[in-house]
Amino acid sequence: MKPKDLKIVGIVAIIIVVLNIFLFAFTVISSAIFWSVIVVAAVFVYFVLPKLKEKSP
């Protein structure tokens, strides 16, 4: 993946987490959904994103 693509993926992940926080703060989503999204985002950033970075030319 190109560095520009990785940057876009990172920004999208940040936007999803911030949107998740706002939706939880305004009680649009439950706490189970909130924590599920947080855990999925953390696993993605910790495990998947570095592997994508390794494959970049």
DSSP file (Angstrom, degrees, kcal/mol; ACC not computed):
  #  RESIDUE AA STRUCTURE BP1 BP2  ACC     N-H-->O    O-->H-N    N-H-->O    O-->H-N    TCO  KAPPA ALPHA  PHI   PSI    X-CA   Y-CA   Z-CA
    1    1 A M              0   0    0      0, 0.0     0, 0.0     0, 0.0     0, 0.0   0.000 360.0 360.0 360.0 143.6    0.0    0.0    0.0
    2    2 A K     >  -     0   0    0     54,-0.2     4,-2.2     1,-0.1     3,-0.3  -0.446 360.0-116.0 -75.8 152.0    1.2    3.5   -0.7
    3    3 A P  H  > S+     0   0    0      0, 0.0     4,-2.0     0, 0.0     5,-0.1   0.852 117.1  55.5 -56.4 -34.4    1.9    5.9    2.2
    4    4 A K  H  > S+     0   0    0      2,-0.2     4,-1.8     1,-0.2     5,-0.1   0.901 107.4  48.9 -66.0 -39.3   -0.9    8.1    1.0
    5    5 A D  H  > S+     0   0    0     -3,-0.3     4,-2.4     2,-0.2    -1,-0.2   0.892 109.5  52.2 -66.4 -39.4   -3.4    5.2    1.1
    6    6 A L  H  X S+     0   0    0     -4,-2.2     4,-2.4     1,-0.2    -1,-0.2   0.885 107.6  52.6 -63.1 -38.0   -2.2    4.3    4.6
    7    7 A K  H  X S+     0   0    0     -4,-2.0     4,-2.3     2,-0.2    -1,-0.2   0.906 109.3  48.8 -63.8 -41.3   -2.8    7.9    5.7
    8    8 A I  H  X S+     0   0    0     -4,-1.8     4,-2.4     2,-0.2    -2,-0.2   0.908 110.7  50.6 -64.8 -42.4   -6.4    7.8    4.3
    9    9 A V  H  X S+     0   0    0     -4,-2.4     4,-2.1     1,-0.2    -2,-0.2   0.908 111.4  49.1 -62.1 -41.9   -7.1    4.5    6.1
   10   10 A G  H  X S+     0   0    0     -4,-2.4     4,-2.1     2,-0.2    -2,-0.2   0.903 110.8  49.2 -64.2 -41.9   -5.8    6.0    9.3
   11   11 A I  H  X S+     0   0    0     -4,-2.3     4,-2.5     2,-0.2    -2,-0.2   0.899 110.2  51.1 -65.5 -40.4   -7.9    9.1    9.0
   12   12 A V  H  X S+     0   0    0     -4,-2.4     4,-2.3     2,-0.2    -1,-0.2   0.903 109.3  51.1 -63.4 -40.4  -11.0    7.0    8.3
   13   13 A A  H  X S+     0   0    0     -4,-2.1     4,-2.1     2,-0.2    -2,-0.2   0.908 110.8  48.6 -62.9 -41.6  -10.3    4.9   11.4
   14   14 A I  H  X S+     0   0    0     -4,-2.1     4,-2.6     1,-0.2     5,-0.2   0.914 110.3  51.2 -64.1 -42.8  -10.0    8.1   13.5
   15   15 A I  H  X S+     0   0    0     -4,-2.5     4,-2.6     1,-0.2     5,-0.2   0.901 109.5  50.8 -62.1 -41.1  -13.3    9.4   12.0
   16   16 A I  H  X S+     0   0    0     -4,-2.3     4,-2.2     2,-0.2    -1,-0.2   0.917 111.9  46.8 -63.5 -42.9  -15.1    6.2   12.9
   17   17 A V  H  X S+     0   0    0     -4,-2.1     4,-2.2     2,-0.2    -2,-0.2   0.914 113.7  47.4 -67.2 -42.0  -13.9    6.2   16.5
   18   18 A V  H  X S+     0   0    0     -4,-2.6     4,-2.3     2,-0.2    -2,-0.2   0.919 112.5  49.1 -65.5 -42.8  -14.7    9.9   17.0
   19   19 A L  H  X S+     0   0    0     -4,-2.6     4,-2.6    -5,-0.2    -1,-0.2   0.895 109.4  53.8 -61.5 -39.3  -18.2    9.4   15.5
   20   20 A N  H  X S+     0   0    0     -4,-2.2     4,-2.1    -5,-0.2    -2,-0.2   0.909 107.9  49.7 -59.8 -43.6  -18.6    6.4   17.8
   21   21 A I  H  X S+     0   0    0     -4,-2.2     4,-2.5     2,-0.2    -2,-0.2   0.917 111.8  47.9 -64.0 -43.5  -17.8    8.6   20.8
   22   22 A F  H  X S+     0   0    0     -4,-2.3     4,-2.0     2,-0.2    -2,-0.2   0.920 111.3  49.9 -64.5 -42.7  -20.3   11.2   19.8
   23   23 A L  H  <>S+     0   0    0     -4,-2.6     5,-3.0     1,-0.2     6,-0.9   0.884 113.2  46.9 -63.7 -37.2  -23.0    8.7   19.1
   24   24 A F  H ><5S+     0   0    0     -4,-2.1     3,-1.5     3,-0.2    -1,-0.2   0.895 109.3  54.1 -69.7 -39.5  -22.4    7.1   22.5
   25   25 A A  H 3<5S+     0   0    0     -4,-2.5    -2,-0.2     1,-0.3    -1,-0.2   0.860 111.5  44.6 -63.5 -35.0  -22.3   10.5   24.3
   26   26 A F  T 3<5S-     0   0    0     -4,-2.0    -1,-0.3    -5,-0.2    -2,-0.2   0.213 115.0-118.5 -94.3  15.6  -25.8   11.4   22.8
   27   27 A T  T < 5S+     0   0    0     -3,-1.5    -3,-0.2     1,-0.1    -2,-0.1   0.798  75.7 129.5  53.2  37.6  -27.1    7.9   23.7
   28   28 A V  S   <S+     0   0    0     -5,-3.0     2,-0.3    -6,-0.2    -4,-0.2   0.805  72.7  35.7 -83.6 -33.0  -27.8    6.9   20.1
   29   29 A I  S    S-     0   0    0     -6,-0.9    -2,-0.1    -9,-0.1    -1,-0.1  -0.832  89.2-111.7-118.5 158.7  -25.9    3.6   20.5
   30   30 A S     >  -     0   0    0     -2,-0.3     4,-2.1     1,-0.1     5,-0.1  -0.314  30.3-107.6 -83.1 170.1  -25.6    1.3   23.5
   31   31 A S  H  > S+     0   0    0      1,-0.2     4,-2.6     2,-0.2     5,-0.2   0.816 117.9  59.0 -68.3 -29.6  -22.5    0.7   25.5
   32   32 A A  H  > S+     0   0    0      2,-0.2     4,-2.0     1,-0.2    -1,-0.2   0.921 108.8  43.7 -65.1 -43.5  -22.0   -2.8   23.9
   33   33 A I  H  > S+     0   0    0      2,-0.2     4,-2.4     1,-0.2     5,-0.2   0.911 112.6  54.1 -66.7 -41.8  -21.9   -1.3   20.4
   34   34 A F  H  X S+     0   0    0     -4,-2.1     4,-2.0     1,-0.2    -2,-0.2   0.947 112.5  41.8 -56.5 -51.7  -19.5    1.4   21.7
   35   35 A W  H  X S+     0   0    0     -4,-2.6     4,-2.6     1,-0.2    -1,-0.2   0.835 111.5  56.7 -69.2 -31.9  -17.1   -1.0   23.2
   36   36 A S  H  X S+     0   0    0     -4,-2.0     4,-2.5    -5,-0.2    -1,-0.2   0.929 108.9  45.7 -63.3 -44.2  -17.3   -3.3   20.2
   37   37 A V  H  X S+     0   0    0     -4,-2.4     4,-2.5     2,-0.2    -2,-0.2   0.899 112.4  51.4 -65.7 -40.4  -16.3   -0.6   17.8
   38   38 A I  H  X S+     0   0    0     -4,-2.0     4,-2.3    -5,-0.2    -2,-0.2   0.925 112.2  46.2 -62.0 -45.1  -13.5    0.5   20.2
   39   39 A V  H  X S+     0   0    0     -4,-2.6     4,-2.5     2,-0.2     5,-0.2   0.921 113.1  48.7 -65.8 -43.8  -12.1   -3.1   20.4
   40   40 A V  H  X S+     0   0    0     -4,-2.5     4,-2.3     1,-0.2    -1,-0.2   0.913 112.9  48.3 -62.6 -42.5  -12.4   -3.6   16.6
   41   41 A A  H  X S+     0   0    0     -4,-2.5     4,-2.6     2,-0.2    -1,-0.2   0.899 111.5  50.0 -64.9 -40.3  -10.6   -0.3   15.9
   42   42 A A  H  X S+     0   0    0     -4,-2.3     4,-2.5     2,-0.2     5,-0.2   0.914 111.6  47.5 -65.6 -42.7   -7.8   -1.1   18.4
   43   43 A V  H  X>S+     0   0    0     -4,-2.5     4,-2.6     2,-0.2     5,-0.9   0.910 112.8  50.1 -63.8 -41.7   -7.3   -4.6   16.9
   44   44 A F  I  X>S+     0   0    0     -4,-2.3     5,-2.5    -5,-0.2     4,-0.6   0.937 115.0  42.1 -61.5 -47.4   -7.2   -3.1   13.4
   45   45 A V  I  <5S+     0   0    0     -4,-2.6    -2,-0.2     3,-0.2    -1,-0.2   0.871 120.1  42.6 -69.8 -36.7   -4.7   -0.4   14.3
   46   46 A Y  I  <5S+     0   0    0     -4,-2.5    -2,-0.2    -5,-0.2    -1,-0.2   0.871 132.0  14.9 -80.6 -37.4   -2.5   -2.6   16.4
   47   47 A F  I  X5S+     0   0    0     -4,-2.6     4,-0.8    -5,-0.2    -3,-0.2   0.850 128.4  38.2-106.3 -45.2   -2.4   -5.7   14.2
   48   48 A V  I  X<S+     0   0    0     -5,-0.9     4,-2.0    -4,-0.6     3,-0.2   0.921 108.7  56.3 -81.3 -45.4   -3.6   -5.0   10.7
   49   49 A L  H  ><S+     0   0    0     -5,-2.5     4,-2.1     1,-0.2    -1,-0.2   0.887 105.7  50.9 -60.0 -42.8   -2.2   -1.5   10.0
   50   50 A P  H  > S+     0   0    0      0, 0.0     4,-2.0     0, 0.0    -1,-0.2   0.883 109.3  52.2 -62.8 -35.0    1.4   -2.5   10.6
   51   51 A K  H  X S+     0   0    0     -4,-0.8     4,-1.3    -3,-0.2    -2,-0.2   0.882 109.5  49.3 -66.5 -37.0    1.1   -5.4    8.2
   52   52 A L  H  < S+     0   0    0     -4,-2.0     4,-0.5     1,-0.2    -1,-0.2   0.877 109.4  52.8 -66.6 -36.6   -0.3   -3.1    5.6
   53   53 A K  H >< S+     0   0    0     -4,-2.1     3,-1.0     1,-0.2    -2,-0.2   0.876 104.7  55.1 -66.6 -37.0    2.6   -0.8    6.2
   54   54 A E  H 3< S+     0   0    0     -4,-2.0    -1,-0.2     1,-0.2    -2,-0.2   0.852 105.7  52.8 -63.2 -34.6    5.1   -3.6    5.7
   55   55 A K  T 3< S+     0   0    0     -4,-1.3    -1,-0.2    -5,-0.1    -2,-0.2   0.560  85.2 108.6 -79.1  -7.8    3.7   -4.4    2.3
   56   56 A S    <         0   0    0     -3,-1.0   -54,-0.2    -4,-0.5    -3,-0.0  -0.456 360.0 360.0 -72.9 142.6    4.0   -0.8    1.1
   57   57 A P              0   0    0      0, 0.0    -1,-0.1     0, 0.0   -55,-0.1   0.482 360.0 360.0 -73.8 360.0    6.8   -0.2   -1.5
